[in-house]
């Protein structure tokens, strides 16, 4: 691939353009908001000038509701040898293109499973897709050249290709992406009218659950409008579980021993099923999930502390598998949770204590 046209210079489009430009591809940028394309160009994502000749690959990175129209227009004017989109839903746009009578032999629907709470070109990074799944949804009769160019794009962005059926993809993202967004927002919405005293008690758990609730509502309305059925199906199942959980909690309030026992059983059931589901979430580098031990260290909120603790861990050859920071309420300090292999805990704990760190038991 020598040339590419990126249509839509938001987070995903600009990130793809940055990755391609960094690897020597000549990238042209287009957006209905030309100022946004100029911003992406200023970041090094390519040029906002239109291509003079047909490019190798056109990447349509506009909201799902506008994908079919943008693709149809690009195909009509012969902008590229091959066309892909990167929308988070796949079945709908393809059916819209078919209804418009487009020749789809040169088109392939794709979806990079990467993103941020922030949107727009200023949030983009060239490494956004590194190590992340990038779904490809080829259809019978599709051109092999298009698939090869899409695979080259995925490789240049250092992502991991995953081939799926378009409708199966939409059901999958409803479960693992779209529904979690709504559930996070529903939990966060409970905080809006909560008493200030209650809000001040927020800890790491509520921060974890509500992190993605900070996402742009306009962006998510576009996404959910393109995949409402599968998301509603998952939410209906969650609603049934919620109803059963509420009944179990009410039973725990009963003075009747049998009802309390039934309530406890119901709560235990949903918690155990949650454990089982959590164990299926892929671990590091997409491998089977690993169980790590946590070493919690008291750390001051000041420059250089994180670098110092990582350097001290490195001195004993301990690899930090994951990190969480738990901020103390009302203090310029907190705890950093270092996730490590169980066998590394004794050496890491001893080294950190020797260097003056306070370890939480």
C-alpha positions in Angstrom: 0.0 0.0 0.0 1.5 3.3 -1.1 -1.5 5.7 -0.9 -4.6 5.9 1.3 -7.6 8.2 1.7 -9.0 8.6 5.2 -12.6 9.9 5.1 -13.4 11.2 8.6 -10.7 12.5 10.9 -12.0 11.7 14.3 -10.2 9.5 16.9 -10.2 6.3 14.8 -9.6 7.8 11.4 -6.8 10.1 12.6 -5.1 7.3 14.6 -5.1 5.1 11.5 -3.7 7.9 9.4 -1.0 8.6 11.9 0.0 4.9 11.9 0.1 4.7 8.1 2.0 8.0 7.7 4.6 6.8 10.2 5.2 3.8 8.0 5.6 5.6 4.8 2.1 5.6 3.3 1.0 8.8 1.6 -2.3 9.6 3.4 -4.9 12.1 2.2 -7.4 13.4 4.8 -11.0 14.4 4.1 -13.7 15.5 6.5 -17.0 17.4 6.2 -15.4 19.7 8.8 -12.3 20.8 6.8 -10.9 22.4 9.9 -10.8 19.0 11.6 -8.9 17.5 8.6 -6.4 20.4 8.9 -6.0 19.6 12.6 -5.2 16.0 11.8 -2.8 17.1 9.1 -1.0 19.4 11.5 -0.6 16.4 13.8 1.3 14.5 11.1 -1.5 12.3 9.9 -1.2 13.3 6.3 -2.3 16.0 3.9 -5.7 17.7 3.8 -5.2 18.1 0.0 -7.4 15.8 -2.2 -5.5 13.0 -4.1 -4.9 13.6 -7.7 -5.1 9.9 -8.6 -7.0 6.9 -7.5 -5.6 5.7 -4.1 -4.9 2.2 -3.1 -7.3 2.1 -0.1 -10.1 4.4 1.1 -10.8 4.2 4.8 -14.2 5.5 5.8 -14.2 6.5 9.5 -17.4 8.4 9.9 -20.3 7.7 12.4 -22.3 4.5 11.6 -25.3 6.4 10.4 -23.3 8.1 7.6 -21.1 5.1 6.6 -23.2 4.0 3.7 -23.6 7.4 2.2 -19.9 8.2 2.5 -18.9 4.8 1.0 -21.4 5.1 -1.9 -20.1 8.6 -2.8 -16.5 7.4 -2.7 -17.3 4.3 -4.8 -19.3 6.4 -7.3 -16.4 8.7 -8.0 -13.8 5.8 -8.1 -11.7 7.3 -5.3 -9.8 4.0 -4.5 -9.0 0.5 -5.7 -10.5 -0.8 -2.5 -12.8 0.5 0.3 -13.2 -0.3 4.0 -15.1 1.2 6.8 -14.2 1.1 10.5 -17.6 1.6 12.1 -18.5 -0.3 15.2 -21.5 -2.1 13.5 -21.2 -4.1 10.3 -24.5 -5.6 9.2 -26.5 -2.4 8.9 -24.1 -0.4 6.7 -23.7 -3.3 4.3 -27.4 -3.8 3.9 -27.7 0.0 3.2 -25.1 -0.2 0.5 -26.9 -3.1 -1.1 -30.1 -1.1 -1.0 -28.3 1.8 -2.8 -27.2 -0.6 -5.6 -23.5 -0.2 -5.0 -21.0 -2.6 -6.4 -19.6 -4.2 -3.2 -16.9 -6.4 -4.8 -14.3 -3.8 -3.7 -15.7 -3.2 -0.2 -14.9 -4.9 3.1 -16.4 -4.0 6.5 -14.0 -3.8 9.4 -13.9 -2.7 13.0 -10.8 -2.0 15.1 -11.6 -2.9 18.7 -9.9 0.1 20.2 -10.9 3.5 21.4 -10.9 6.1 24.2 -13.4 8.1 26.3 -12.2 11.1 24.3 -13.0 11.7 20.6 -11.6 13.9 17.8 -8.2 14.2 16.2 -6.5 15.6 19.2 -7.2 12.3 21.1 -5.6 10.2 18.3 -2.3 8.3 18.6 -0.4 6.2 16.1 -0.3 3.3 18.6 -4.0 3.2 19.3 -4.5 -0.2 17.6 -1.3 -2.0 18.6 -2.1 -5.5 19.9 -5.8 -4.9 19.6 -8.2 -7.1 17.6 -9.3 -5.7 14.3 -12.4 -7.5 13.0 -12.7 -8.1 9.2 -16.1 -9.2 7.8 -15.5 -10.5 4.3 -18.5 -11.7 2.3 -18.8 -14.3 -0.5 -17.8 -12.7 -3.8 -15.5 -10.1 -2.3 -12.3 -9.2 -4.1 -9.2 -10.9 -2.7 -7.2 -7.7 -3.3 -9.5 -5.8 -0.9 -8.9 -8.4 1.8 -5.2 -8.3 1.2 -5.2 -4.5 1.5 -7.2 -4.6 4.6 -4.8 -7.2 6.1 -1.9 -4.9 5.2 -3.7 -2.0 6.9 -4.1 -4.1 10.1 -0.5 -5.1 9.9 0.7 -1.5 9.5 -1.4 -0.5 12.5 0.1 -3.4 14.4 -3.3 -4.8 15.2 -4.5 -8.4 15.3 -6.9 -9.5 12.5 -10.0 -11.4 13.4 -12.4 -12.7 10.7 -16.1 -12.8 11.6 -19.6 -12.8 10.0 -21.0 -9.2 10.0 -24.2 -10.0 12.0 -22.2 -12.2 14.5 -19.9 -9.3 15.0 -22.8 -7.0 15.8 -24.2 -9.4 18.4 -20.7 -9.8 19.9 -20.0 -6.0 20.3 -23.5 -5.6 21.7 -22.4 -7.9 24.6 -18.8 -6.8 25.1 -18.9 -3.1 24.2 -22.2 -1.4 23.7 -24.1 -2.8 26.7 -21.2 -2.2 29.1 -21.3 1.5 28.0 -25.0 1.8 28.9 -24.7 -0.1 32.2 -21.7 2.1 33.2 -23.8 5.2 32.4 -26.8 3.8 34.3 -24.7 3.3 37.4 -23.0 6.7 37.0 -26.4 8.3 36.7 -27.3 7.2 40.2 -24.5 9.6 41.4 -26.1 12.7 39.8 -28.6 13.3 42.5 -26.8 11.5 45.3 -26.0 13.3 48.6 -22.5 14.9 48.6 -21.5 12.8 51.7 -22.2 9.6 49.8 -20.3 10.8 46.7 -17.2 11.6 48.9 -17.1 7.9 49.8 -16.5 6.9 46.2 -13.6 4.4 46.0 -11.8 2.4 43.3 -14.8 0.1 42.7 -17.2 2.9 41.5 -14.3 4.5 39.5 -13.8 1.2 37.7 -17.5 0.7 36.9 -18.1 4.3 35.8 -14.9 5.0 33.9 -16.4 4.7 30.4 -19.5 6.7 31.5 -17.4 9.8 30.7 -17.7 9.0 26.9 -19.2 11.4 24.5 -23.1 10.9 24.4 -23.4 12.1 20.8 -20.9 9.4 19.6 -22.7 6.7 21.5 -26.2 7.7 20.3 -24.8 7.2 16.7 -23.3 3.8 17.7 -26.4 2.5 19.6 -28.8 3.8 16.9 -27.0 1.5 14.4 -27.2 -1.6 16.7 -30.3 -1.3 18.9 -31.7 -4.8 18.5 -28.7 -6.8 19.8 -28.1 -4.3 22.6 -31.7 -4.4 23.7 -31.6 -8.3 23.7 -28.6 -8.2 26.1 -30.1 -5.6 28.3 -33.3 -7.6 28.5 -31.3 -10.5 29.9 -29.6 -8.2 32.4 -33.0 -6.8 33.4 -34.3 -10.3 34.1 -31.2 -10.9 36.3 -31.8 -7.6 38.0 -35.4 -8.4 38.8 -34.3 -11.7 40.3 -31.6 -10.1 42.3 -34.0 -7.5 43.7 -36.3 -10.3 44.8 -33.4 -12.1 46.4 -32.4 -8.9 48.3 -35.9 -8.4 49.5 -36.0 -11.9 50.7 -32.8 -11.3 52.8 -34.9 -8.7 54.7 -37.4 -11.2 55.7 -37.8 -12.6 59.2 -38.5 -16.0 57.7 -35.4 -18.2 57.7 -36.5 -20.0 54.6 -36.9 -16.8 52.6 -33.6 -15.5 53.8 -31.9 -18.7 52.7 -33.6 -18.5 49.3 -32.4 -14.8 49.0 -28.8 -15.7 49.9 -28.9 -18.5 47.3 -30.1 -16.1 44.6 -27.4 -13.6 45.4 -24.7 -16.3 45.5 -25.8 -17.6 42.2 -25.4 -14.2 40.4 -22.1 -13.6 42.0 -20.8 -17.1 41.0 -22.0 -16.6 37.5 -20.2 -13.3 37.5 -17.0 -15.0 38.6 -17.3 -17.5 35.9 -17.9 -14.9 33.2 -15.0 -12.7 34.5 -12.7 -15.7 34.1 -13.4 -15.9 30.4 -12.2 -12.3 29.8 -8.9 -12.7 27.9 -5.8 -11.8 29.9 -2.5 -10.2 28.9 -1.8 -10.1 25.1 -5.1 -11.9 24.6 -3.9 -15.1 26.3 -5.9 -17.0 28.9 -6.4 -14.9 32.0 -3.8 -15.2 34.8 -4.2 -14.9 38.5 -1.9 -12.3 40.0 -1.2 -11.4 43.6 -1.4 -7.7 44.6 1.3 -5.8 46.5 -0.2 -2.6 47.7 2.3 0.2 48.5 1.6 3.6 50.1 2.7 6.3 47.7 2.8 10.1 47.9 1.1 12.2 45.2 4.2 13.9 43.9 6.4 13.8 40.8 8.8 10.9 40.4 7.2 8.4 42.8 5.8 6.1 40.2 9.1 6.0 38.3 11.0 5.3 41.6 8.8 2.4 42.6 9.0 0.8 39.1 12.8 1.2 39.1 12.9 -0.5 42.6 10.8 -3.4 41.3 13.0 -3.7 38.3 16.1 -4.1 40.5 14.9 -7.5 41.7 13.8 -8.6 38.2 10.0 -8.4 38.9 7.7 -7.8 36.0 4.7 -5.6 36.9 1.8 -7.2 35.1 -0.8 -4.5 35.8 -1.2 -1.4 38.0 -4.0 0.4 39.8 -3.8 3.5 41.8 -6.3 4.0 44.7 -6.3 7.7 45.8 -6.9 8.4 49.5 -9.9 10.7 50.1 -8.8 14.2 51.2 -5.0 13.3 51.2 -2.2 13.9 48.7 -1.4 10.2 48.8 -2.8 6.8 48.1 -2.0 3.2 47.4 -0.5 1.8 44.2 -1.5 -1.8 43.6 1.2 -3.8 41.8 -0.1 -7.0 40.2 2.6 -9.6 39.9 3.1 -13.3 39.6 2.5 -15.0 43.0 6.1 -16.3 43.2 7.5 -12.7 42.8 5.7 -11.4 45.9 8.3 -12.2 48.6 11.3 -10.7 46.7 9.3 -7.6 45.6 8.0 -7.0 49.1 11.4 -7.4 50.7 13.1 -5.1 48.2 10.4 -2.4 48.5 10.5 -2.5 52.3 14.3 -2.3 52.3 14.1 0.9 50.2 11.7 2.5 52.6 8.3 1.8 51.0 5.3 1.2 53.3 3.5 -2.0 52.3 -0.2 -2.5 53.1 -0.8 -5.9 54.5 
